């Protein structure tokens, strides 16, 4: 990297994990997301990103991610440019470093949804505009913004609460571990043996996370219960094996009844009804997955405003 590049990039904020923002900044962002949601519902026009352009690089497809970011930029008066795997081949042909320099010279912010977290880190290191991680195999921080907003809207602060994660120790689980640290709650993780979250991440958060192989133990007296699909994108060949290994880890109404009476259930969607969550649980009043999905829009608008305007 050239010296001039270093000087340009030093002041650029990125959002690759929840740890890129302080606890104070995250709480301010959540409160701002709630306010932006109120403004939109009231029909108020607010366009702080007029003439700004976001490049959306998708190597992993997603309904909610594309719609929420694209709609958010449009509502803010800006424009979102969708780039599919056919449009860009990061690291295959042109080096990631060169792609970052070129793309960031033409747009105001870059959103990337891909497999490798290292790819996003490398892109951000060579970008002169903010880079947002919209999901990698290791972390999904944007979803956690929506989850934290949803809990706060309904139950207030999550500080000091107990959250139960039931299922694979995947990218969502890793992001919940970071959230436990940043938002100050305790996380119980129930997963089959061999599917625990990253050991280094656990070691970095001593006392924040309890690992168990019993979903009932994890969920008992919890304030929030969360799950995700058992086989993520890129794990299709393992699906049959995972269905067997995760037998008994379904979140259903009987399991949910072990949580506190006012506990909520979240799922980042899409849900495989009948697998990681029962059909009945998805339609249960304690399920807030669809409010959670809508809040992707509002939380990400708050994030864009934070990164580009500084509010």
N, C-alpha and C positions, 0 to 999 in steps of 0.2 A: 504494500500500500504506500502511496506517495505521501510525503509530509503534508502537502496541501489537503489530501483526503482526510488525514487524521484530524487536522484543525477543523474541517467542516463537520466531521462526524461526531466529534467529542460532545457536542451539546444535544445530539439527537436521542430522544427517548424511544425505546422499543418496548413492546409487551409480548415477551416470549413465554414467561411464566408469571405467576402471581407475585413472585419475589422481586420482580422488576419495579413494583410500586411499594411504597411504605404502607403500613397499616392505616395511617392517617389518610393517605391518598386514596386507598381502596375504599375506606368508609365514606370519604367525601364523594367518590365516584358513584357509589351505590345510592347515596342520597340524591345525587344529581340525576341518576337514572330514573328514580321515582318521580322527581320533579318534571323531567322531560316527558315521561309517560302522562302525567297530569296535563301538561301543556298540549300534547297531541290529542288527548281525549277531549280537551276543551276547544279544539279546533284552532289553536293559536299557531300562527305561521312564524317559524324561527329558522333562519337560513344562515348560520354562521360559516358554512363551507361553500358559499357561492363561488363558482368557477374553480373549485378544487376537484382533483381527480384521484380516485383510488384504483390501483391495479389489484384485481382479485385473482390470484394464481391458485388454481385447483388441480392438484394431482390426485386428490381423493374427493369424490363427489359428495354433495350434501344439499338437501332441500333447505333446511333451516338456516344454514350458514350463508348460502347464496342469497336467499330472499331477505334475511335480516340485514345483511350488510348493504345489499343493493338498495333496498327500501330506505334504510337509514341515511345513506348518502343522498338519495333523491329528496327525502324530507328535509335534509339540511341544505338543499340547494346545490349540491354537488353532483358528481357523476361517478359511477362505478363501472369499470371496464373488466368484463369477464374473460379470463384466459384459461382455456382448457388444456389438458395434456397435449392436445394436437397443436396448440398455439405456442406453448413453451415446453422445452425439455431441459429443465434445470439439471445441470451436471452431466447431461448426455449430449455431447457436442461442444457447446460453449461452456466454459467453466462458470460455476456459480458466481464467483467473484466478478467476472465480466458482466454477467447478466444483471447482477445487482447494481453495478455502476451505471449501466445503460438505462435500465428501467427506472431507477430512482432519479435519473436526470430529467425524466419526462413526466413524472407524476408527483403527487404530494404525500401519498401514503401507500404502503403495500401490505396486503393481506395474503397470507400463504396457508393453504391447507394441504398437507403432504404427509409422507410416511416418516422420513428421517428428521429428527429434531436437530441434528448436526447441520443439515442443509439450511434450516431456518436461521440457526446461529451464524453460519458462514455468510448467508445473504445479508443479515442485519449488520454484520461487522464491516461490510463493504457498501452499505446503503447510506445515502445522505438524507433520507427521509425515514420517518417512523415505519417499523415493520411490526405487524401484528401476527401472532401465531393463532390461527383459526383451527388448529388441531394438528398434532403430530402423533406418532406412535407412543411418545413419552408423556405429553401433557396436552390438556385442553382447557386453558385458562379462561377463555371467553365464556364457556359454559358455566364455570364457577361464578363469574360475575352475575349471570342471570339467576343462578341458584341462590346466591346470597341475597340478591335483591328480592327474590320471591319470598324467602323466609322472613326477611325484615318487614316486608309489606304486610304479611299475615300475622306473624308472631312477635315482631320486634327484634331486638339485637340477638344474635346467635352466640354472643360471647358467654362462655361458661356452660354452654349446652353440650349435650352428647349426641353425636351423629353416628349412625350405624351404616356402614357400607357392606352390602351383601353381594358377593360375586367375585369376578376376576380382579386381580390386583393390577389393573390396566392403566391407561393414560388418565382416565377419569378418577380412578382411585388415587393415583399419584398427585393429581391436582387437588383432591380433597385433603391429602396430607399437607400440602402447601397451604391450603385454606385454613386447616386447623391451627397452623403456626401463625398465619397473618390475622385471622379473625378471632383467635383465642378460644377454641372449643376443643373437646376431646373426641377422637375418632376411634370407633370400634370397627375393625375390618374382619369380616367373616368370609373365608375363601377356602376352597379345597386345598389339600396339601400339594405343593408344587406350583401353586398359582398365587403365591404371596406377592405383595408389592416389592419394588426395588429395595434391596437391602441397604444400599448407601443412603437412600432417601429416608428410610426408617432410622438409620444411625444418626442422621442429621437432625432428627426431631425426637429426641429422647423424652419419654413421658407424655407425648402427645397422642400416641397411637397404641392401641391394644389389638394384637393379632389373635384370632381364634379360628377354629375350624367348625364352630357350632353357630349357625345363624341365630338360634334362639338366644344364646348367650350374648351375642352382639346387639340384638334388637331390644332386649329387656330394658325397660325404663328409659329408652332413648327418646330424643325430641324430634329427630328427623331420620327417616330411613330412605336410603338411596340405592339404586341398582342400575345396571347397564346390560347390554346384550352380552351373551357368553362368548360369542365369536365375533370379533370386530372385523372391519374391512381388511383384507389381506390374510385372514385366518380361515378362509372358507374350507380349505382342505382339512382343517382340524375340527370342523363343526361336529361331526358325528362323535368323535372322541370326547369333545368338550361337553356334549349333551349328557354323556354317561357320567363324566367326572363331576359335573355340577348338579347332578340329581340330588334333590333335597335342599337346594339353595334358592328355590323360587320364593319370591316375595308374594305372599297371598294374604287374605284377610286374617287367617288364623295366626300367621307370624306377626302381622302388623298389630294384632290385639295385645301382643306382649309389650309393645312400646307404650309410652305415656298416653293417656286418653286424648290429649290435644296434639299428638305427634302428627307430622306431615309425611307424605310419601312423594318422592321425586324420581323422575326418570328422564334422561336427556333426549330420548327418542332417536330413532324409531324403536318402538317396543315390539318384541316378539311375544305377543300374548300367548300364554300357555307354556312358555319356556321360563325366562328369568322373572316374569311377572304373570300372575293369573289374570284372566279376562275380567273377573270380578273386581280385582284390586284396581285395575285401570279405571273402572267406572265408580269406584268408591269415593265418597265425599272427602276422604283424607288425601286422595291423589290430587296433586296440584301440577301435574306434568304439563298441562296445556297452558296454564298461566306462566309456568317456567319457560316454555317454548317461546311465548310471546315476548317475554322479558329479554330474550336474546337481542331483540330489536333495540329496546330502550337502553340496556346496559352497554351495548356496543356503540350506540350513539353517544353516550356519556364518555366512553373510552376515546372515540374519535375526537370529540370536543376537547378532552383533556390533552391529547397528544398534539393536536393541530392548533388549538386556540389558547390552551393553557388554563381553562377554567377548572 
